[in-house]
Amino acid sequence: MSFASFSDFLAMGHHGLYVWSAYGICLAVLALNVATPLLARRRYLQEEARRLRRETKP
């Protein structure tokens, strides 16, 4: 499919809202799939460091 202009490309034959929102939702889910384990690892390491400090206190 060929488009006459960039605005026609964005409109996607009047289906642009559906198409671009689907891409946006997909990218948001992918970003969450990457960010969630990273944040959980950071939280785990902070909790372990806190626990070790508590255990080594005299």
GROMACS elastic network, one bead per residue, 0.5 to 0.9 nm:
[ bonds ]
;  ai    aj funct       b0    kb
    2     9     6  0.83446   500
    3     6     6  0.72642   500
    3     7     6  0.86741   500
    3     8     6  0.58760   500
    3     9     6  0.56644   500
    3    12     6  0.84565   500
    4     7     6  0.84219   500
    4     8     6  0.64000   500
    4     9     6  0.77913   500
    5     8     6  0.51940   500
    5     9     6  0.64061   500
    5    10     6  0.88662   500
    6    10     6  0.62867   500
    6    11     6  0.86253   500
    7    10     6  0.50171   500
    7    11     6  0.61215   500
    7    12     6  0.85728   500
    8    12     6  0.61048   500
    8    13     6  0.69826   500
    8    14     6  0.87929   500
    9    12     6  0.51655   500
    9    13     6  0.78155   500
    9    16     6  0.81314   500
   10    13     6  0.85023   500
   10    14     6  0.89646   500
   10    15     6  0.89421   500
   10    16     6  0.58476   500
   10    17     6  0.86597   500
   10    20     6  0.81565   500
   11    14     6  0.53080   500
   11    15     6  0.63368   500
   11    17     6  0.74006   500
   12    15     6  0.52005   500
   12    17     6  0.84239   500
   12    19     6  0.77151   500
   13    16     6  0.69111   500
   14    17     6  0.75919   500
   14    18     6  0.88788   500
   15    18     6  0.55598   500
   15    19     6  0.61894   500
   15    20     6  0.86226   500
   16    19     6  0.50075   500
   16    20     6  0.57900   500
   16    21     6  0.81163   500
   17    20     6  0.54871   500
   17    21     6  0.59038   500
   17    22     6  0.84027   500
   18    21     6  0.53024   500
   18    22     6  0.60734   500
   18    23     6  0.86893   500
   19    22     6  0.52184   500
   19    23     6  0.63709   500
   19    24     6  0.87155   500
   20    24     6  0.60674   500
   20    25     6  0.85946   500
   21    25     6  0.60659   500
   21    26     6  0.84421   500
   22    25     6  0.52001   500
   22    26     6  0.60986   500
   22    27     6  0.86032   500
   23    26     6  0.50885   500
   23    27     6  0.61536   500
   23    28     6  0.85905   500
   24    27     6  0.51706   500
   24    28     6  0.61390   500
   24    29     6  0.86780   500
   25    28     6  0.50325   500
   25    29     6  0.62203   500
   25    30     6  0.86343   500
   26    29     6  0.52218   500
   26    30     6  0.62478   500
   26    31     6  0.86492   500
   27    30     6  0.50462   500
   27    31     6  0.60831   500
   27    32     6  0.85860   500
   28    31     6  0.50917   500
   28    32     6  0.62040   500
   28    33     6  0.86220   500
   29    32     6  0.50730   500
   29    33     6  0.61511   500
   29    34     6  0.87376   500
   30    34     6  0.64118   500
   30    35     6  0.86874   500
   31    34     6  0.51870   500
   31    35     6  0.60201   500
   31    36     6  0.84483   500
   32    35     6  0.50083   500
   32    36     6  0.56770   500
   32    37     6  0.87030   500
   33    36     6  0.58296   500
   33    37     6  0.72555   500
   34    37     6  0.63870   500
   34    38     6  0.68826   500
   35    38     6  0.52221   500
   35    39     6  0.61174   500
   35    40     6  0.85525   500
   36    39     6  0.52599   500
   36    40     6  0.60889   500
   36    41     6  0.86003   500
   37    41     6  0.60188   500
   37    42     6  0.85600   500
   38    41     6  0.51885   500
   38    42     6  0.62979   500
   38    43     6  0.86878   500
   39    42     6  0.51038   500
   39    43     6  0.61483   500
   39    44     6  0.85665   500
   40    43     6  0.50701   500
   40    44     6  0.60734   500
   40    45     6  0.86098   500
   41    44     6  0.50431   500
   41    45     6  0.61458   500
   41    46     6  0.85934   500
   42    45     6  0.52105   500
   42    46     6  0.62203   500
   42    47     6  0.86661   500
   43    46     6  0.51643   500
   43    47     6  0.62019   500
   43    48     6  0.86503   500
   44    47     6  0.51447   500
   44    48     6  0.61539   500
   44    49     6  0.85989   500
   45    48     6  0.50911   500
   45    49     6  0.61142   500
   45    50     6  0.85785   500
   46    49     6  0.51158   500
   46    50     6  0.61873   500
   46    51     6  0.85998   500
   47    50     6  0.50516   500
   47    51     6  0.61217   500
   47    52     6  0.86298   500
   48    52     6  0.61015   500
   48    53     6  0.85770   500
   49    52     6  0.51260   500
   49    53     6  0.62092   500
   49    54     6  0.86572   500
   50    53     6  0.51721   500
   50    54     6  0.62633   500
   50    55     6  0.87259   500
   51    54     6  0.51180   500
   51    55     6  0.62409   500
   51    56     6  0.87298   500
   52    55     6  0.50843   500
   52    56     6  0.61448   500
   52    57     6  0.86456   500
   53    56     6  0.52859   500
   53    57     6  0.62313   500
   54    57     6  0.54712   500
   54    58     6  0.88728   500
   55    58     6  0.81647   500
